[in-house]
Amino acid sequence: MRPGEDRRRLLAEGALICIAAVWGLTFVMVQDAIELLPTMAFLGYRFALAALLVALIFRSRLRALSAEGWRVGLAMGALLTAGYILQTVGLEATSASNAGFITGLFVVLTPVLGSLLLRDRVPGIAWIAAGVSAAGLYLLSGTGGNLNLRGDGLVLLCAVAFAGHILATARGARDHDVGALLVVQLGLCALVCLAIAAPLGHLQAPEGATVWSALLVTALVASALGFFVQTYAQRHAPPARTALILASEPAFAGLFGWLLADERLSALSLAGAALILVAIVAVEIVPRMRPPRPLPEG
């Protein structure tokens, strides 16, 4: 690898680690903010800010987006919207640590859903990882006795929605401009959340440093910048290393939950979190450790 390429790869990986840390931090920040501002209003404001910023950057590409591209973007946006609503509402009734680890299950669920819905070929490790992560979820949620369907259950559905979004994105991004699709997705998230909040009378003005800091970090850094950094990183960092770095997001969520929210996990919950992290890493890393198949002899 040439020195210039090596520097770009290191820069990409460093930036991706920072974004993974920010994504982990936002679980705590959002949990604090939605205690002061209604959930749907918070999400509406967050995605409106992010969509506005991205639209300014990609306005020419958005104008060139075809009707089919709009349909694809709206479908992707529907899944993204469902994921964020389920995650944020779930945070009202569970801890930031639990939400972070359970959301990370999208890495495991993506190949499983691809097999069930799209007939994709899935390696055996994906099914094993799904079973391991299910055991981890059982331990993390209190070994069944304290299973919080209002919180942990909603966040698990969020992971399913994010897995579906990844599958939809993998297909939609092949034929349409990624920047334009991002504008459509974030815009739909904003419109849906604001439309839900308005009749409920929840569109109150954001007030206080806690709410505004959460809005700015989640909108400008976690949403708008986060997508840019992830795209840049995947152009320069190997896929396996990128997946491994992104798998650190739940660990960051647990770390910030412990540092900032004084959250404590029991021994069983820690074991469950560890199982989920192992499953997330294994489903991405193990298939890439196999030696390449030899070329057929001519």
N, C-alpha and C positions, 0 to 999 in steps of 0.2 A: 504494500500500500504506500502510495506517495505521501510525503510529509503534509501536503495541503489537504489531501483526503483524510488523513489521520486526524488532523486538527479539526476538520469539519465534523468527523464522526464523534470526537470527544466533546465538541461543543454541543452537538445534537443530544448526546446522551446526558450531559450535564443539565441542559435545559429541560429535558424530559423528566429527570429526577426532580427538578424544582417544581414542575407542573404537577407531578404525582404527589409531591408534598402539599402543594396548594389544594389539590383535590381532596386530600385527606383532611386538611385543616378546615375546609368548608363545611364538613359535617358538624363540627362544633359551632362554627360561626352561624350557620343556618339555624341550628337548634336554638341558639340564643336569640336570634333575630325573630323567629316566628312565635316567640313568647310575647313579643311586643307589637308585631305587625301580622295581620291575618295571612295565612299561608298562601292563598291564591293571589292576594295582592303582592306579596313578596315575589312570587314567581313571575307574575305579570310584569312588574317593574324590572326585575332582573333580566328577563329575556327581551324586553323592549329596548333596554340600553344596549345589550349585546347585539341585537338585530340591527339597530340603528348604526352602530359602529361598523359592523361587517357589510351592511348595505352601502355605506359610503365608500368602502374600499372596493367592493365588487359590483358597483352599480352598472358598469358597462356590460359585464358578463351576465348580470341578471336580466338586462333588456334583451339580450340575445338568446335567453333560455327558451326552448321550444315548449309547445303545449304538453308534449309527452314528458319533458323535463319537469314541468310544473307538477304533473301528476305524480311523478316519482318523488319529487321533493316533498309534496304534501303527505304521501304515504310514509316516508321516512320521518317527517315531522310529527305525524300522529303517534308513532311508536316512541319517539324521543319525548314528546309531551307526556304520554302516559307514564314513561319511566320516571321523569322528574316529579310529576304530581304524586305518584305512589311513594317515591322515596321521601319527599318532603313531608307529606302527610304522615308517613310511617315514623318519621323522626319525632313527631309529636308524642309518640307513645313508646319509644325505645331509645336506647342509648346511642350516642354517636359511634362508639366502638362496634356495637352490634350491627348498626346500619352499614358501616364501612366494610366489615367482613362479609356480610350477606350480599351487598351490592357487588362485591368482587366475584361472586359466583357466575356473573355473566360470561366470564372467560371459560368456565366449564360448560355452561348451558348452551353456548353458541354452537359448538359442533353437535351436541345432542339434538337441538332443534333443527339443525341443518339436515340431520339424518331423518328425523321424524316427518318434517314438513317438505323438504326439498329433495329427498332421496340422495343426499350427499353421502359419500363413503366416509365412515368415521372409524378411526383406529380404536382398538380395544382399550387403550389407555384412557380414552375419553369416557367410556362407560365406567371404568374402574374409578376414575376421578369423580364422576358424578356420584357414585356410591359413597366414596370417602367424604366428599363435601356434604352429602346428606347426613352422614354420621356426625360430622363437625357441626352442622347446623343444629342437630338435635342436642348436642352437648352445650353449644353456645347459648341456646335458648332456654337453658335450665332443665335439661334432661326430661322434657315433656311436662313436668309439673308446673313450670312457670311460662309455658309457651305463650307468647304475646301475639295473638293473631292480628290485633289492631296495629301493632308496630312491626314486629319481625315478619309477620305474614305479608303485609303490604310491601315491605322492602324486598322480600323474596319475589313478589310479582313484578317489582321494579326491575330486578335482575333479569327476569324473563323478557320484559319489554326491551331492555337494553340489548339483550342477545338478539332479539328480532330486528332491532335497529341496525346492528352490525351486519346481519345477513342481508338486509335490504340495501344497506350502503354499499356492500361489496358488489352488488349487481348494478345499482343505480349509478355509481361513480364510474363505471366502465364507459358509459355512453354520454355522460353529461358533465358539465363543468362543476367541480367540487365546490368552488366558492359560491356560485349561484345557488346550488342546492343547499348550502349552509344558510344563506340568507332566508330562503323559503322555510327551512326547518325552524330556525330561531324565531322568525316572524310568526309562524303558526303557533309555537309555544306561547308567545306573548299574547296573541289574540285570544286563544282558548282560555288561558288563565285569567285575563282581564274580563272576558265575557262571563266567566263563572263568578268572579269577585264582585262585579258591578251590581247584579240584582240582589246580592246578599248584603249590600251596603258596606263592603269591606275595602273599598278603594280610598282608604284614608291616607293622608300625606305621611311619608316616612319621617320619623323624628328620632333624634338621638344618635350618638356615635356608634352604638352597637348595630343598629339597623343599617345605617349608611355605610359603615365599613363592610358589613356582610354583602350589601347590594353591589358595592363597587368591586370588591374582590371576586364575587361569583360572576358578575356580568362581564367585567373587563378582563380579568385574569383567567378565571376558571373556564368561562365559556368562550369568549372571543379569542383571546390569546392562546388558550389551551388547545383549541382546534388547530391554530396555526403551528404551534410548536410540535404537536403530534405529527402533522403532515410533514413538516421539515425533518423531524427525527427519522421518520420512516423512509425518507429518501437517502439517508446517509448511514443509519445504523442497521445492522443485521436484524431480521425479523425476530429471531429468538431472543436477542438481547433486548429489543424494544418491548417484547411481551413480558420479559422478566422484570424490567423496570416498571412497567405499568402495574404489574402484580404487587408492587410495593405500596400501592395506594391504600389498601385496607390496613396495612401495618402502620402507615402514617396516621390513618384515622384513629386507630387504637392508641397510638402514642400521644396525639394531641388531646384525645379524650381523657387520657390519664393526666397530662400536664395541665390542661386548661379547665377541664370540667370535673376533675377529681374522681373520674370513673375508675372503679376497681373491678377486675374480673376475677371470679373464683377460679380454683384450680381446674375444675371441669370446663368452665367457659374458656380458659386459656388453652386447654387441650383441644376444644372444639375450634377455636380460632386457628390453632396451629394446623389442624387437619384441613381446614379450608384453604389456608395458604399453600400447604403442600399440594393439594389438588389443583389449585390455580397454576402453580409453577409447573407441575408435572404434565398437565394437559398441553402445555406449549413447548416444553423443553424435551421431553422424552422422545416424541416422534422425530425430532431433528437430530437425535444422537445416533440414529441408525446409520450404518454405512450405506453409501449410495449403491444402487443396483448396478451390476456390471452391464456394459453395453452389449447388445446381441452381436454375436460374431457374424460378419458378412460372408 
